[in-house]
Amino acid sequence: MRLFKKWGLLVILLLLASLMSGCKSQHEDLDLTMYQYRDTKDLVKFVYDASLILKKDGMKSLAYFRNNRKLFNTHDYYLYIYDMQGTNIYHAGMEQLEGKYLWDITDKNGKKPLQLAYDAIKDTNNPHAWVHYSWWETGKFYPVPKSSCHFKVKTPEGNELLVGGGIDYPHEEQEFIRIIVDAASQLIENEGRKALAEISDPVSKYNYREVRVFAFRPDGEILISPTINSAFAQTNLIGCTDEVKHKPFAEALKKLQSADRAWEVFMAKSRYKRDLIKKSLYIRKSVMDGTEIYVAAITGLPEPPN
């Protein structure tokens, strides 16, 4: 009898395992391997799940979203939906925005988040259509840094919608600078020198928070300064050292002798504490008017919790 029970339990476990192996996770096709932070991954899944509801149930699902605002307005992020002309049709965090045409809305720095989002969903180099800007928290009165991801959805009725959600005080993912540097490199190759003005524009997608895309020649001559102040435009980057005398640009250029892009880690002073922190440099080769140049950006690296 004991042997029978043992084998019976084994059969049941194998059957369950077989059934479960046939089930497909709704996130199976969602690649999140490029992200280092759980918060980032959770936000992408949150917005993606909402996009699946719209894709399946169409416009009638708006009633579901409106009747369940608390599900789509969490402590960390909220959902919003726009038509493709720039009119908000659902906002879990700010109901007063529904029905408003917001195409030209700007943040405190002059960025146009909605226009950036529509541009991002067309960019295959930016698979989750990230945009970065300043916004205000629900129920608060001051702007905070924000990063949002988006999906474009076509409903069963044929309507095309922009579904998005953002997180306040986001972690600085390395993927964020990979996206904008690659995009800047492609723009330079397509448009040549005239692309430099757009890339250096403070309200463009190439500049956000403390991140700025810059460019320089192999001899160190700067084409777009890593600082806003042009007085430092001719600092020779290749010879620059970090806080421990490491030369990140010189080391990165060594890697670029056998690759078209490279990552380099260096140490910098923290603006919040006296300790040194790690920064990440992403740099890649590009071609401007037939001449090789380098395009790059810098962001912070994940720090272990205190």
DRENDO-1510 file (C-alpha; in Angstrom, 1 decimal, always signed):
<recs>
REC; n; res; u; v; w
REC; 1; MET; +0.0; +0.0; +0.0 .
REC; 2; ARG; +2.8; +2.4; +0.9 .
REC; 3; LEU; +4.6; +1.7; -2.4 .
REC; 4; PHE; +1.3; +2.3; -4.3 .
REC; 5; LYS; +0.9; +5.7; -2.6 .
REC; 6; LYS; +4.5; +6.6; -3.3 .
REC; 7; TRP; +4.1; +5.8; -7.0 .
REC; 8; GLY; +0.7; +7.4; -7.1 .
REC; 9; LEU; +2.1; +10.7; -5.8 .
REC; 10; LEU; +4.9; +10.5; -8.3 .
REC; 11; VAL; +2.5; +10.1; -11.2 .
REC; 12; ILE; +0.4; +13.1; -9.9 .
REC; 13; LEU; +3.6; +15.2; -9.7 .
REC; 14; LEU; +4.7; +14.2; -13.2 .
REC; 15; LEU; +1.3; +15.0; -14.6 .
REC; 16; LEU; +1.3; +18.4; -13.0 .
REC; 17; ALA; +4.7; +19.1; -14.3 .
REC; 18; SER; +3.6; +18.0; -17.7 .
REC; 19; LEU; +0.6; +20.3; -17.6 .
REC; 20; MET; +2.6; +23.3; -16.3 .
REC; 21; SER; +5.3; +22.8; -19.0 .
REC; 22; GLY; +2.5; +23.3; -21.6 .
REC; 23; CYS; +1.4; +26.6; -20.1 .
REC; 24; LYS; +3.0; +29.7; -21.6 .
REC; 25; SER; +3.8; +32.6; -19.4 .
REC; 26; GLN; +2.4; +35.9; -20.7 .
REC; 27; HIS; +5.9; +37.4; -20.2 .
REC; 28; GLU; +7.7; +34.6; -22.1 .
REC; 29; ASP; +8.1; +36.9; -25.2 .
REC; 30; LEU; +9.2; +39.9; -23.1 .
REC; 31; ASP; +13.0; +40.1; -23.0 .
REC; 32; LEU; +14.0; +41.9; -19.8 .
REC; 33; THR; +17.6; +40.6; -19.6 .
REC; 34; MET; +19.0; +44.0; -20.4 .
REC; 35; TYR; +17.8; +45.5; -17.1 .
REC; 36; GLN; +19.7; +45.4; -13.8 .
REC; 37; TYR; +16.9; +46.5; -11.5 .
REC; 38; ARG; +13.8; +44.7; -10.4 .
REC; 39; ASP; +11.8; +48.0; -10.3 .
REC; 40; THR; +12.5; +48.5; -14.0 .
REC; 41; LYS; +11.5; +45.0; -14.9 .
REC; 42; ASP; +8.3; +45.2; -12.9 .
REC; 43; LEU; +7.3; +48.5; -14.6 .
REC; 44; VAL; +7.8; +47.0; -18.1 .
REC; 45; LYS; +5.7; +43.9; -17.1 .
REC; 46; PHE; +3.0; +46.2; -15.6 .
REC; 47; VAL; +2.6; +48.2; -18.8 .
REC; 48; TYR; +2.9; +45.1; -21.0 .
REC; 49; ASP; +0.1; +43.3; -19.1 .
REC; 50; ALA; -2.2; +46.3; -19.6 .
REC; 51; SER; -1.4; +46.4; -23.3 .
REC; 52; LEU; -2.4; +42.7; -23.6 .
REC; 53; ILE; -5.8; +43.6; -22.0 .
REC; 54; LEU; -6.3; +46.3; -24.6 .
REC; 55; LYS; -5.1; +44.1; -27.4 .
REC; 56; LYS; -7.6; +41.3; -26.4 .
REC; 57; ASP; -10.7; +43.2; -25.2 .
REC; 58; GLY; -10.3; +46.5; -27.2 .
REC; 59; MET; -11.9; +49.7; -26.3 .
REC; 60; LYS; -14.5; +48.1; -23.9 .
REC; 61; SER; -11.5; +47.4; -21.6 .
REC; 62; LEU; -11.4; +51.1; -20.8 .
REC; 63; ALA; -14.4; +50.6; -18.5 .
REC; 64; TYR; -12.4; +48.0; -16.7 .
REC; 65; PHE; -9.4; +50.3; -16.2 .
REC; 66; ARG; -11.6; +53.1; -15.0 .
REC; 67; ASN; -13.5; +50.9; -12.6 .
REC; 68; ASN; -10.2; +49.6; -11.2 .
REC; 69; ARG; -8.0; +52.6; -10.9 .
REC; 70; LYS; -6.4; +51.4; -7.7 .
REC; 71; LEU; -5.0; +48.4; -9.6 .
REC; 72; PHE; -3.3; +50.7; -12.1 .
REC; 73; ASN; -2.2; +53.4; -9.7 .
REC; 74; THR; +0.3; +51.8; -7.3 .
REC; 75; HIS; +2.7; +53.4; -4.9 .
REC; 76; ASP; +5.5; +53.1; -7.5 .
REC; 77; TYR; +3.8; +53.8; -10.9 .
REC; 78; TYR; +0.5; +54.3; -12.8 .
REC; 79; LEU; -0.9; +53.5; -16.2 .
REC; 80; TYR; -1.9; +56.0; -18.9 .
REC; 81; ILE; -3.3; +55.5; -22.4 .
REC; 82; TYR; -3.3; +57.9; -25.4 .
REC; 83; ASP; -4.7; +57.8; -28.9 .
REC; 84; MET; -2.2; +58.4; -31.7 .
REC; 85; GLN; -3.1; +62.0; -32.1 .
REC; 86; GLY; -2.1; +63.0; -28.6 .
REC; 87; THR; -5.3; +62.9; -26.6 .
REC; 88; ASN; -5.3; +61.2; -23.3 .
REC; 89; ILE; -8.1; +58.6; -23.0 .
REC; 90; TYR; -7.2; +57.1; -19.6 .
REC; 91; HIS; -5.0; +58.1; -16.7 .
REC; 92; ALA; -4.9; +56.1; -13.5 .
REC; 93; GLY; -3.0; +58.7; -11.6 .
REC; 94; MET; -4.5; +62.0; -12.9 .
REC; 95; GLU; -8.1; +61.5; -13.9 .
REC; 96; GLN; -8.4; +65.2; -14.8 .
REC; 97; LEU; -6.2; +64.7; -17.8 .
REC; 98; GLU; -8.6; +62.3; -19.5 .
REC; 99; GLY; -10.0; +63.8; -22.8 .
REC; 100; LYS; -7.4; +66.4; -23.0 .
REC; 101; TYR; -5.2; +67.0; -26.0 .
REC; 102; LEU; -1.6; +67.0; -24.6 .
REC; 103; TRP; +0.6; +66.7; -27.7 .
REC; 104; ASP; +2.5; +69.9; -26.9 .
REC; 105; ILE; +2.7; +69.5; -23.1 .
REC; 106; THR; +6.2; +70.2; -21.7 .
REC; 107; ASP; +8.0; +69.5; -18.4 .
REC; 108; LYS; +9.9; +72.1; -16.4 .
REC; 109; ASN; +12.9; +71.7; -18.6 .
REC; 110; GLY; +11.0; +72.2; -21.9 .
REC; 111; LYS; +11.0; +68.5; -22.8 .
REC; 112; LYS; +7.8; +67.3; -24.6 .
REC; 113; PRO; +7.3; +63.8; -23.0 .
REC; 114; LEU; +4.4; +62.7; -25.2 .
REC; 115; GLN; +6.2; +63.6; -28.4 .
REC; 116; LEU; +9.3; +61.8; -27.2 .
REC; 117; ALA; +7.1; +58.7; -26.5 .
REC; 118; TYR; +5.6; +58.7; -30.0 .
REC; 119; ASP; +9.1; +58.9; -31.4 .
REC; 120; ALA; +10.3; +56.1; -29.1 .
REC; 121; ILE; +7.7; +53.6; -30.2 .
REC; 122; LYS; +9.0; +53.9; -33.7 .
REC; 123; ASP; +12.6; +53.1; -32.7 .
REC; 124; THR; +13.5; +49.5; -32.9 .
REC; 125; ASN; +16.7; +50.3; -31.0 .
REC; 126; ASN; +14.4; +51.2; -28.0 .
REC; 127; PRO; +12.2; +48.1; -27.7 .
REC; 128; HIS; +10.3; +49.3; -24.6 .
REC; 129; ALA; +10.1; +52.9; -25.8 .
REC; 130; TRP; +11.8; +54.6; -22.9 .
REC; 131; VAL; +11.6; +58.3; -22.4 .
REC; 132; HIS; +13.0; +60.4; -19.5 .
REC; 133; TYR; +11.7; +63.7; -18.2 .
REC; 134; SER; +10.4; +65.5; -15.1 .
REC; 135; TRP; +6.8; +65.2; -13.8 .
REC; 136; TRP; +4.9; +65.6; -10.7 .
REC; 137; GLU; +3.8; +62.8; -8.3 .
REC; 138; THR; +0.1; +62.2; -7.9 .
REC; 139; GLY; -1.1; +64.4; -5.0 .
REC; 140; LYS; +2.2; +66.3; -4.8 .
REC; 141; PHE; +3.1; +69.8; -6.0 .
REC; 142; TYR; +6.7; +69.5; -7.2 .
REC; 143; PRO; +8.4; +67.9; -10.2 .
REC; 144; VAL; +10.5; +64.7; -9.8 .
REC; 145; PRO; +12.7; +62.8; -12.3 .
REC; 146; LYS; +10.7; +60.1; -14.2 .
REC; 147; SER; +11.4; +57.4; -16.7 .
REC; 148; SER; +8.5; +55.8; -18.7 .
REC; 149; CYS; +8.1; +52.8; -21.0 .
REC; 150; HIS; +5.5; +52.3; -23.7 .
REC; 151; PHE; +3.8; +49.9; -26.0 .
REC; 152; LYS; +1.8; +50.5; -29.1 .
REC; 153; VAL; -1.4; +48.5; -29.3 .
REC; 154; LYS; -3.9; +47.9; -32.1 .
REC; 155; THR; -7.3; +47.0; -30.7 .
REC; 156; PRO; -9.7; +44.5; -32.3 .
REC; 157; GLU; -11.7; +47.5; -33.5 .
REC; 158; GLY; -8.6; +48.8; -35.4 .
REC; 159; ASN; -7.7; +51.6; -33.0 .
REC; 160; GLU; -4.0; +52.3; -32.4 .
REC; 161; LEU; -3.2; +53.4; -28.9 .
REC; 162; LEU; -0.1; +54.3; -26.9 .
REC; 163; VAL; +0.0; +52.5; -23.5 .
REC; 164; GLY; +2.6; +53.7; -21.0 .
REC; 165; GLY; +3.6; +53.9; -17.4 .
REC; 166; GLY; +6.4; +55.7; -15.5 .
REC; 167; ILE; +8.4; +55.4; -12.4 .
REC; 168; ASP; +9.5; +58.3; -10.2 .
REC; 169; TYR; +13.1; +58.6; -9.1 .
REC; 170; PRO; +14.1; +55.8; -11.5 .
REC; 171; HIS; +17.3; +53.8; -11.2 .
REC; 172; GLU; +19.8; +54.7; -13.9 .
REC; 173; GLU; +19.9; +51.6; -16.1 .
REC; 174; GLN; +22.9; +51.1; -18.4 .
REC; 175; GLU; +20.4; +50.2; -21.1 .
REC; 176; PHE; +19.1; +53.8; -21.0 .
REC; 177; ILE; +22.4; +55.2; -22.2 .
REC; 178; ARG; +22.9; +52.3; -24.7 .
REC; 179; ILE; +19.7; +53.3; -26.3 .
REC; 180; ILE; +20.5; +57.0; -26.8 .
REC; 181; VAL; +24.1; +56.5; -27.7 .
REC; 182; ASP; +23.2; +54.0; -30.4 .
REC; 183; ALA; +20.5; +56.3; -31.7 .
REC; 184; ALA; +22.9; +59.3; -31.8 .
REC; 185; SER; +25.4; +57.3; -33.6 .
REC; 186; GLN; +22.9; +56.3; -36.3 .
REC; 187; LEU; +21.7; +59.9; -36.6 .
REC; 188; ILE; +25.2; +61.1; -37.2 .
REC; 189; GLU; +25.8; +58.5; -39.9 .
REC; 190; ASN; +22.5; +59.4; -41.6 .
REC; 191; GLU; +22.7; +63.2; -41.4 .
REC; 192; GLY; +26.4; +64.0; -40.8 .
REC; 193; ARG; +27.5; +67.1; -39.0 .
REC; 194; LYS; +24.1; +68.7; -38.9 .
REC; 195; ALA; +23.0; +65.9; -36.5 .
REC; 196; LEU; +25.3; +67.4; -33.8 .
REC; 197; ALA; +22.9; +70.3; -33.1 .
REC; 198; GLU; +20.0; +68.0; -32.4 .
REC; 199; ILE; +22.1; +65.7; -30.2 .
REC; 200; SER; +23.4; +68.6; -28.1 .
REC; 201; ASP; +19.9; +70.2; -27.7 .
REC; 202; PRO; +19.1; +70.0; -23.9 .
REC; 203; VAL; +15.5; +69.1; -24.6 .
REC; 204; SER; +16.2; +66.3; -27.0 .
REC; 205; LYS; +16.1; +62.6; -26.0 .
REC; 206; TYR; +19.9; +62.5; -26.0 .
REC; 207; ASN; +20.0; +64.5; -22.7 .
REC; 208; TYR; +18.2; +63.8; -19.5 .
REC; 209; ARG; +18.9; +64.3; -15.8 .
REC; 210; GLU; +22.7; +64.1; -15.4 .
REC; 211; VAL; +23.2; +62.1; -18.7 .
REC; 212; ARG; +24.4; +63.8; -21.9 .
REC; 213; VAL; +25.5; +62.2; -25.2 .
REC; 214; PHE; +28.8; +63.6; -26.4 .
REC; 215; ALA; +31.1; +63.0; -29.3 .
REC; 216; PHE; +34.8; +63.4; -30.1 .
REC; 217; ARG; +37.4; +62.5; -32.7 .
REC; 218; PRO; +40.1; +59.8; -32.2 .
REC; 219; ASP; +42.7; +62.5; -31.4 .
REC; 220; GLY; +40.5; +63.7; -28.5 .
REC; 221; GLU; +39.0; +66.8; -30.2 .
REC; 222; ILE; +35.5; +67.3; -28.8 .
REC; 223; LEU; +32.6; +67.7; -31.2 .
REC; 224; ILE; +29.8; +67.7; -28.5 .
REC; 225; SER; +31.0; +68.4; -25.0 .
REC; 226; PRO; +30.1; +66.1; -22.1 .
REC; 227; THR; +29.3; +69.3; -20.2 .
REC; 228; ILE; +26.8; +72.0; -21.2 .
REC; 229; ASN; +29.4; +74.7; -20.7 .
REC; 230; SER; +31.3; +75.1; -24.0 .
REC; 231; ALA; +34.2; +76.7; -22.3 .
REC; 232; PHE; +35.5; +73.1; -21.6 .
REC; 233; ALA; +34.9; +72.0; -25.1 .
REC; 234; GLN; +38.5; +71.4; -26.0 .
REC; 235; THR; +39.5; +69.3; -22.9 .
REC; 236; ASN; +41.4; +66.3; -24.2 .
REC; 237; LEU; +39.2; +63.4; -23.0 .
REC; 238; ILE; +41.7; +60.7; -23.8 .
REC; 239; GLY; +44.1; +61.9; -21.2 .
REC; 240; CYS; +41.5; +62.5; -18.5 .
REC; 241; THR; +41.7; +60.4; -15.3 .
REC; 242; ASP; +39.2; +59.4; -12.7 .
REC; 243; GLU; +39.5; +59.7; -8.9 .
REC; 244; VAL; +41.9; +56.7; -8.7 .
REC; 245; LYS; +44.0; +57.8; -11.7 .
REC; 246; HIS; +42.4; +55.4; -14.1 .
REC; 247; LYS; +42.0; +56.6; -17.7 .
REC; 248; PRO; +38.6; +55.3; -18.8 .
REC; 249; PHE; +38.7; +56.9; -22.3 .
REC; 250; ALA; +42.2; +55.6; -23.1 .
REC; 251; GLU; +41.1; +52.1; -21.9 .
REC; 252; ALA; +37.9; +52.2; -23.9 .
REC; 253; LEU; +39.7; +53.2; -27.1 .
REC; 254; LYS; +42.0; +50.2; -26.7 .
REC; 255; LYS; +38.9; +48.0; -26.6 .
REC; 256; LEU; +37.5; +49.8; -29.7 .
REC; 257; GLN; +40.5; +48.6; -31.7 .
REC; 258; SER; +38.8; +45.2; -32.0 .
REC; 259; ALA; +35.2; +46.1; -31.4 .
REC; 260; ASP; +32.6; +48.8; -32.5 .
REC; 261; ARG; +31.5; +49.5; -29.0 .
REC; 262; ALA; +32.8; +49.3; -25.4 .
REC; 263; TRP; +31.9; +49.7; -21.7 .
REC; 264; GLU; +34.3; +51.1; -19.2 .
REC; 265; VAL; +33.9; +51.5; -15.4 .
REC; 266; PHE; +35.5; +54.4; -13.5 .
REC; 267; MET; +35.3; +56.0; -10.1 .
REC; 268; ALA; +33.8; +59.4; -9.3 .
REC; 269; LYS; +32.9; +61.5; -6.3 .
REC; 270; SER; +29.3; +61.0; -5.0 .
REC; 271; ARG; +27.2; +64.2; -4.9 .
REC; 272; TYR; +25.4; +62.8; -1.8 .
REC; 273; LYS; +28.2; +61.4; +0.3 .
REC; 274; ARG; +32.0; +61.5; +0.6 .
REC; 275; ASP; +32.5; +58.0; -0.7 .
REC; 276; LEU; +33.6; +57.2; -4.3 .
REC; 277; ILE; +31.0; +55.6; -6.5 .
REC; 278; LYS; +31.2; +53.7; -9.8 .
REC; 279; LYS; +30.3; +55.2; -13.1 .
REC; 280; SER; +29.8; +53.5; -16.4 .
REC; 281; LEU; +31.0; +54.8; -19.8 .
REC; 282; TYR; +29.4; +53.5; -23.0 .
REC; 283; ILE; +31.2; +54.4; -26.2 .
REC; 284; ARG; +30.9; +53.3; -29.8 .
REC; 285; LYS; +32.4; +54.1; -33.1 .
REC; 286; SER; +30.5; +56.1; -35.7 .
REC; 287; VAL; +31.2; +57.8; -39.0 .
REC; 288; MET; +30.5; +61.4; -39.7 .
REC; 289; ASP; +31.0; +62.6; -43.3 .
REC; 290; GLY; +33.3; +59.7; -44.0 .
REC; 291; THR; +35.5; +60.2; -40.9 .
REC; 292; GLU; +35.5; +57.9; -37.8 .
REC; 293; ILE; +34.4; +59.5; -34.5 .
REC; 294; TYR; +33.3; +58.3; -31.1 .
REC; 295; VAL; +29.9; +58.8; -29.5 .
REC; 296; ALA; +29.4; +58.2; -25.8 .
REC; 297; ALA; +27.5; +58.8; -22.6 .
REC; 298; ILE; +28.0; +58.2; -18.8 .
REC; 299; THR; +25.7; +56.9; -16.2 .
REC; 300; GLY; +25.9; +55.5; -12.6 .
REC; 301; LEU; +26.3; +51.9; -11.8 .
REC; 302; PRO; +24.1; +49.9; -9.3 .
REC; 303; GLU; +25.3; +50.3; -5.8 .
REC; 304; PRO; +24.7; +47.6; -3.1 .
REC; 305; PRO; +22.3; +48.6; -0.3 .
REC; 306; ASN; +23.7; +50.1; +2.9 .
</recs>
